Amino acid sequence: MEESFIRNLPKIGRIVENKYISYRKIAIILYDVENYKKDIARNNEQSEYIIKRVNVIDEHVEDKIYTALQKMDFRPLPFNVEEARKRLRNEYRFVVIEHRDAFIGWTWDAVNFIYIPELEETIKLKEKEAFSFNTYIQKEYRNKGLNKKMLHTKIFLLHEEQFTKEWGHIWYWNKPSLASFTHMGWKIIGTCHYFKFLNIKLRYRTYNKKECTI
């Protein structure tokens, strides 16, 4: 009966979507960081775009984050400066791409744990496994291959730290993002269903248990 109900969740979710009832269908994606072999030619000195990891938020970095957030083409904002500091205290990895001394994009990796507000769930991560989230490129810089370069750089950096896997969630409706990740070598290894009606919450994952540990 449970499987039949899960199969009908998309139909139920389309009936009404508001604060009382909602349905989310998310692809669970995985990258094999341990066996990453691509030779990254990150010659930042000769490029107008600089990709780097940020470890500390000083006043200069704070101004760059604040300015970049105000230029985002959607709301609500995924984080603010204080949230960024909190993530870094939790050892999250923060990789940014700069152009003319301004942040034009970024990508985050959670370690140890991550809280996903859309699912109202905290996911615990194994040691040396990361969770990719909040990847963004400013609108005027899209379709230039910069997102791919930034994601490859962060995988390269995780590989250098001897991480083994990187997880992620992508909404199934976000086909461009899903295509971009899978083209880079990420695998769709499962699906997460989340149904909420008033105070009733149901999460259900279908995945390859040999690969998925979350």
Rosetta blueprint (number, residue, H / E / L):
1 M L
2 E H
3 E H
4 S H
5 F H
6 I H
7 R H
8 N L
9 L H
10 P H
11 K H
12 I H
13 G H
14 R H
15 I H
16 V L
17 E L
18 N L
19 K L
20 Y L
21 I E
22 S E
23 Y E
24 R E
25 K E
26 I E
27 A E
28 I E
29 I E
30 L E
31 Y E
32 D E
33 V H
34 E H
35 N H
36 Y L
37 K L
38 K L
39 D L
40 I L
41 A L
42 R L
43 N L
44 N H
45 E H
46 Q H
47 S L
48 E L
49 Y E
50 I E
51 I E
52 K E
53 R E
54 V E
55 N L
56 V L
57 I L
58 D L
59 E H
60 H H
61 V H
62 E H
63 D H
64 K H
65 I H
66 Y H
67 T H
68 A H
69 L H
70 Q H
71 K L
72 M L
73 D L
74 F L
75 R L
76 P L
77 L L
78 P L
79 F L
80 N L
81 V H
82 E H
83 E H
84 A H
85 R H
86 K H
87 R H
88 L H
89 R H
90 N L
91 E L
92 Y L
93 R E
94 F E
95 V E
96 V E
97 I E
98 E E
99 H E
100 R L
101 D L
102 A E
103 F E
104 I E
105 G E
106 W E
107 T E
108 W E
109 D E
110 A E
111 V E
112 N L
113 F E
114 I E
115 Y E
116 I E
117 P L
118 E L
119 L L
120 E L
121 E E
122 T E
123 I E
124 K E
125 L L
126 K L
127 E L
128 K L
129 E E
130 A E
131 F E
132 S E
133 F E
134 N E
135 T E
136 Y E
137 I E
138 Q L
139 K H
140 E H
141 Y H
142 R L
143 N L
144 K L
145 G L
146 L H
147 N H
148 K H
149 K H
150 M H
151 L H
152 H H
153 T H
154 K H
155 I H
156 F H
157 L H
158 L H
159 H H
160 E H
161 E L
162 Q L
163 F L
164 T L
165 K E
166 E E
167 W E
168 G E
169 H E
170 I E
171 W E
172 Y L
173 W L
174 N L
175 K H
176 P H
177 S H
178 L H
179 A H
180 S H
181 F H
182 T H
183 H H
184 M L
185 G L
186 W L
187 K E
188 I E
189 I E
190 G E
191 T E
192 C E
193 H E
194 Y E
195 F E
196 K E
197 F E
198 L L
199 N L
200 I E
201 K E
202 L E
203 R E
204 Y E
205 R E
206 T E
207 Y E
208 N L
209 K L
210 K L
211 E L
212 C L
213 T L
214 I L
